[in-house]
């Protein structure tokens, strides 16, 4: 991957406010929970919405595969973990994510339907 991702600054107190560039790299869904690749540098990862991450998981596993997240267990989708921007910075948290970051991410819908 040759890009270096830059993300607009997020304010965790502004629940539901989403940076303009916080969108799915595949379908461009905006204003929803996003996931990023596990064990990649945070500034060089793909951001995917739940549906696109599920599609990648099925392609990597088998056509009937479902993530634990889709089944209502946990927050990981295949090799993707929640993409939570660092407050006041323009990159993504590694683990551990602060409680305010989880609250901001949890306030977002899974999809735009």
Buried (B, 14 or more C-beta within 10 A) or exposed (E): EEEEBEBEEBEBEEEEEBBEEBBBBBBEBBBBBBBBBEEEEBBEBBBBBBBBBBBBBBEEEEEEEEBEBBEEEEBBBBBBBBBBBBBEEBBBBEEEBEEBBBEBBEBBEEEEE
